[in-house]
């Protein structure tokens, strides 16, 4: 039967997923338009701020827990978070909650878009007009508080976000069995649009092998080191927009998996009682490139003791219970190095690419499987409509995490469906 009714095509850009995922209620493409010379009004101050940077996966995950206080004379409901333009392009997910009431859900978050065209017209019409922020590198996300905060009242925000393509291997090329080191740069002061009275930054590594790191000028005890954690601060009062550059170089002998495009199709068939999933991946490993030609003999000999490697050896897909008939193909054809385990508690598809994927290598492939439609589709009581409930993203779950640059989800309904 021909299934031709395409119900939905949803595209998301810049998404990062590991073993845990975000719970965004709105895509980060939501935007508000503000003048190019916009400055966040100083209606808040940060009483106490704890900035945590997690570098255990192939993309950094940062969280800020901050107590904010309304210092304006009226109630306020807009809080602005600053980022540089390059950071804005690589944010993989951002969410804001009430730290003391996590069950209240996520706050509305919108990216700010500056009206540069209008500002340039004003500058042309008024020779004495100066747009101080016309070429500013600072951009913002606007957080809308669900309830305006009264004057002198306080609220504890939990802000979490990730960056994609943030690690740089150093050196950029290594031998096949060498240890990989990567560099990450950040600020010891958390980026803020408001004055911060007290703060510190904790950096969590997945290793104790950290050969290079910034020591803050005039503060030889900063960072304080405890195992795999560095702490910068605490710091006293810091002005809005202040930065303190820090660079760390640390061991990361894992692949840096980047999916430039995932096309995910979901076809629903009433007549066959089936729902078919197919995912087409354009995958790339952004780890350090090999300095010499790949040696399969050396690779085979290493597998006896299974050392850490930057190569992608396998991908694990935890599917929904009841999934059936999986397949795994690449541009050559069917790939037989896969394993599917299914029972009443789990359905796991484990695949091994045709060759180990080292840094700088690509691997386009597709996987697919079937499932009983009754596990995802239910009829609306008292009507002729149906509700289809499917995951937006399944895909492989890797300990090092996976970054997705672009995702396209297509839901294909039976012919004649509306």
C-alpha positions in Angstrom: 0.0 0.0 0.0 1.3 3.5 -0.9 1.7 5.7 2.1 1.7 9.2 0.7 0.3 11.6 3.3 3.2 13.3 5.0 1.8 14.6 8.2 4.7 16.6 9.6 8.3 17.6 8.8 10.1 19.0 11.8 13.6 20.4 11.6 15.8 21.1 14.6 19.3 22.4 14.4 22.1 22.1 16.9 21.0 19.5 19.4 23.3 17.5 21.8 22.3 14.2 23.4 24.1 11.8 25.6 22.5 9.3 28.0 20.3 12.2 29.2 18.4 14.6 27.0 16.8 18.0 27.5 13.1 18.7 27.8 12.6 21.8 25.7 9.0 22.9 25.2 9.9 25.2 22.4 12.6 25.0 19.7 15.5 27.4 20.2 14.6 29.1 16.9 12.0 31.1 18.7 13.2 34.8 18.6 12.3 38.3 19.7 13.3 41.4 17.8 15.1 44.2 19.8 17.0 47.3 18.8 20.7 46.8 17.9 21.8 49.0 20.7 19.8 47.1 23.3 21.3 46.7 26.8 19.5 44.5 29.4 18.1 46.9 32.0 19.8 46.5 35.4 16.7 45.3 37.2 18.3 42.3 38.8 21.4 41.4 40.7 22.9 38.0 41.3 23.3 37.3 45.0 25.1 34.0 44.8 26.1 32.0 41.7 27.6 28.5 41.2 28.8 27.7 37.6 29.5 24.1 36.8 31.2 22.9 33.6 31.0 19.2 32.8 33.7 18.0 30.4 33.1 14.2 30.7 31.3 13.9 27.3 32.3 15.0 23.8 30.5 18.3 24.3 30.6 20.6 27.3 27.5 20.8 29.4 27.3 23.9 31.6 24.9 24.7 34.4 24.4 27.9 36.5 22.5 27.9 39.7 21.9 31.5 40.7 19.9 33.4 43.3 18.6 36.5 41.6 17.0 39.5 43.4 14.8 42.2 41.8 16.4 45.6 42.6 13.9 47.6 40.5 11.0 49.5 41.9 8.4 47.4 40.1 7.8 43.7 39.5 10.0 42.2 36.7 9.6 39.1 34.6 12.5 39.4 32.0 15.9 38.0 32.7 18.6 38.1 30.0 21.5 35.6 29.6 24.4 36.8 27.4 26.4 34.8 24.9 28.9 35.6 22.2 27.8 35.3 18.6 29.9 32.1 18.1 28.5 30.6 21.3 24.9 31.3 20.0 25.7 29.4 16.9 26.8 26.3 18.8 24.3 26.1 21.7 22.8 22.6 21.6 20.1 23.0 24.1 19.1 25.5 26.8 16.6 25.3 29.6 15.7 27.3 32.6 13.8 26.2 35.7 13.0 27.2 39.3 15.7 25.4 41.2 13.5 25.1 44.3 10.4 24.0 42.4 11.6 21.7 39.6 8.1 20.2 39.1 6.8 23.6 38.0 8.2 23.0 34.5 10.5 25.0 32.2 10.4 28.7 31.8 9.8 30.3 28.4 13.1 31.1 26.6 13.5 33.1 23.4 16.6 34.1 21.4 17.1 37.8 20.9 17.4 39.0 17.3 18.8 42.5 16.8 17.2 44.9 14.3 20.5 46.0 12.7 18.8 47.3 9.5 16.7 49.8 11.4 19.7 50.9 13.4 21.8 51.4 10.3 19.0 53.6 8.8 19.0 55.7 11.9 22.7 56.1 11.7 22.4 57.2 8.0 19.6 59.7 8.7 21.1 61.1 11.8 24.9 61.8 11.4 25.3 62.4 15.1 23.7 59.1 16.0 26.1 56.4 17.3 25.0 52.8 17.6 27.5 51.7 20.3 26.3 48.1 20.1 25.8 47.9 16.4 28.9 45.7 16.0 28.7 44.2 19.5 29.5 40.5 19.7 27.1 40.0 22.7 23.8 38.4 22.1 21.1 37.2 24.5 18.5 34.7 25.4 15.4 36.2 27.1 14.0 34.2 30.0 10.4 34.9 30.8 9.6 34.3 34.4 6.1 32.6 34.8 5.2 35.1 37.6 6.7 38.6 37.8 9.2 38.9 40.7 8.2 41.6 43.2 10.7 44.3 44.3 13.4 42.9 46.7 12.1 39.4 46.2 14.5 36.5 45.3 14.3 33.5 43.0 16.8 30.6 42.4 17.2 29.9 38.7 18.7 26.7 37.3 20.1 27.4 33.8 21.5 24.5 31.8 23.0 24.5 28.3 25.4 22.6 26.0 27.9 23.6 23.3 28.5 21.7 20.1 31.8 21.6 18.2 33.5 23.1 21.3 36.6 20.8 21.7 39.8 21.2 19.6 42.1 18.2 19.5 45.7 19.3 20.4 47.8 18.0 18.7 45.4 17.8 15.7 47.0 14.6 14.4 48.1 11.6 16.5 49.3 8.0 15.9 46.8 5.2 15.9 47.4 4.1 19.5 48.2 7.6 20.9 46.3 9.3 23.7 44.1 12.2 22.5 44.1 15.6 24.3 41.6 18.3 23.6 41.4 22.0 24.5 38.4 23.9 25.9 38.2 27.6 26.5 35.8 29.4 28.9 35.5 32.2 31.4 36.1 31.7 35.1 33.4 34.3 35.6 30.0 33.0 34.5 28.6 35.2 31.7 25.9 37.5 33.2 24.0 40.6 32.2 23.9 41.7 35.9 26.2 42.4 38.8 27.2 39.2 40.7 28.0 39.5 44.4 29.5 36.1 44.9 30.3 33.2 42.5 32.6 30.2 41.7 33.2 27.9 38.8 33.6 24.2 39.1 35.1 22.2 36.2 34.5 18.4 36.1 36.8 16.3 34.0 36.6 12.7 33.1 40.3 12.2 33.9 43.0 13.4 36.2 45.4 13.8 33.2 45.2 17.6 32.7 48.7 18.7 31.6 47.8 22.3 30.9 45.4 24.8 32.5 45.2 28.5 33.2 46.2 29.8 36.6 44.4 33.1 37.3 46.7 36.1 37.6 47.6 37.0 41.1 45.8 33.9 42.4 48.2 30.9 42.4 45.7 28.9 44.5 43.1 29.2 41.7 42.2 26.7 40.5 41.9 24.5 43.5 42.3 20.8 42.5 40.5 17.9 44.0 40.7 14.7 41.9 39.0 15.3 38.6 37.5 18.6 39.7 38.9 22.1 39.4 37.4 25.1 41.2 38.0 28.7 40.2 36.9 31.1 42.9 35.1 32.0 44.9 35.0 35.5 43.7 33.7 38.7 45.2 31.6 41.3 43.4 31.9 41.0 39.6 30.6 43.6 37.1 28.0 42.7 34.5 29.7 41.3 31.3 33.0 40.7 33.0 35.2 37.7 31.7 38.3 35.9 33.0 39.6 33.7 30.1 40.6 30.2 31.0 42.0 27.4 28.8 42.3 23.8 29.8 43.9 20.9 27.9 43.0 17.4 29.1 42.9 13.8 28.1 39.9 12.7 26.1 40.6 9.3 24.4 37.1 8.9 23.1 35.5 9.6 19.7 33.9 13.0 19.2 30.8 11.8 17.3 29.0 14.4 15.2 25.9 13.7 13.1 25.7 16.5 10.5 22.3 15.2 9.3 19.8 12.7 10.7 16.7 12.0 8.5 14.2 10.1 10.6 11.1 8.6 8.9 8.1 7.1 10.7 5.5 5.4 8.5 2.1 4.4 9.9 0.0 1.6 8.3 -3.5 0.9 9.6 -4.0 -2.0 7.3 -0.8 -3.8 8.2 -1.0 -2.9 11.9 2.6 -1.7 11.6 4.7 1.3 12.2 8.1 1.4 10.4 11.0 3.5 11.5 14.0 4.3 9.4 16.9 6.6 10.2 19.6 7.8 7.8 22.8 9.1 9.4 25.6 11.3 7.9 28.1 10.6 10.7 31.6 12.2 11.2 34.2 11.7 13.9 35.8 15.0 15.0 38.5 13.5 17.0 42.2 14.0 16.1 43.2 12.8 12.7 45.6 9.9 12.2 49.2 11.1 11.5 50.0 7.9 9.5 48.0 5.5 7.4 45.6 3.2 9.2 47.1 -0.2 10.0 44.5 -3.0 10.3 47.2 -5.3 11.7 47.9 -2.9 14.5 44.2 -2.4 15.1 43.5 -6.2 15.3 46.4 -6.8 17.8 45.1 -4.0 20.0 41.7 -5.5 20.3 43.0 -8.3 22.6 43.4 -5.8 25.5 40.7 -3.3 24.3 42.5 0.0 25.1 40.7 3.4 24.9 40.5 4.7 21.4 39.3 7.7 19.5 37.8 5.4 16.9 34.0 4.6 16.8 33.9 0.8 17.1 30.2 0.3 17.7 26.9 2.1 18.2 24.1 1.0 20.6 20.4 1.7 19.9 18.1 1.1 22.9 14.8 0.7 21.0 11.2 0.5 22.4 10.2 -2.9 23.8 8.4 -4.9 21.1 10.6 -3.6 18.2 11.0 -6.1 15.3 13.0 -6.9 12.2 15.9 -4.4 12.5 18.3 -3.8 9.6 21.6 -2.0 9.1 23.0 -0.9 5.7 25.6 1.5 4.4 26.4 2.7 0.9 27.9 -0.7 0.0 24.9 -2.7 1.1 23.8 -4.8 4.1 26.2 -4.9 7.1 26.1 -8.2 9.0 28.1 -7.0 12.0 25.0 -6.2 14.1 23.3 -7.8 17.1 19.7 -7.5 18.2 18.5 -8.6 21.7 14.8 -8.4 22.4 12.7 -9.6 25.3 9.8 -8.4 27.5 12.1 -5.8 29.2 14.3 -4.5 26.5 15.1 -4.3 22.7 18.7 -3.4 22.0 20.3 -3.1 18.6 24.1 -3.0 18.6 25.8 -2.3 15.3 29.5 -2.3 14.3 30.4 -0.2 11.3 32.2 -1.8 8.4 35.5 -0.3 9.6 36.6 1.6 12.8 35.8 5.3 12.2 38.9 7.4 13.2 39.1 11.1 13.5 38.3 13.0 10.3 36.5 9.9 8.9 32.9 9.8 7.7 30.4 7.0 7.8 26.9 7.3 6.1 24.5 4.5 7.1 20.9 3.7 7.8 19.1 1.6 10.3 15.4 0.6 10.5 13.0 -1.5 12.4 9.2 -2.3 12.7 6.8 -2.2 15.6 3.2 -3.0 16.4 1.2 0.2 15.7 -1.0 -0.4 18.8 2.0 0.5 21.0 2.1 4.0 19.5 -1.4 4.8 18.3 -4.7 5.1 20.1 -8.1 6.2 19.1 -9.8 9.2 20.6 -12.8 8.2 22.6 -16.1 9.3 21.0 -14.6 10.4 17.7 -12.8 9.2 14.5 -9.5 10.7 15.3 -6.3 9.1 16.5 -3.3 10.1 18.7 0.2 9.0 17.6 2.8 9.1 20.3 6.4 8.5 19.2 9.8 9.6 20.4 11.2 12.6 18.6 14.7 11.0 18.7 15.9 7.5 19.5 19.2 6.9 18.0 22.4 5.5 19.6 23.2 6.1 23.2 27.0 6.4 23.8 28.8 7.1 27.0 30.7 9.9 25.2 27.5 11.5 23.9 26.5 12.5 20.3 26.0 15.9 18.8 23.4 16.4 16.1 23.8 19.4 13.8 20.5 19.0 11.9 17.5 16.6 12.5 14.6 16.1 10.1 11.6 14.1 11.3 9.0 13.0 8.9 5.7 11.3 10.0 4.1 9.6 7.1 0.4 8.7 7.6 -1.8 6.3 5.6 -3.2 7.6 2.3 -6.2 9.8 2.9 -5.4 10.7 6.4 -5.6 14.3 7.5 
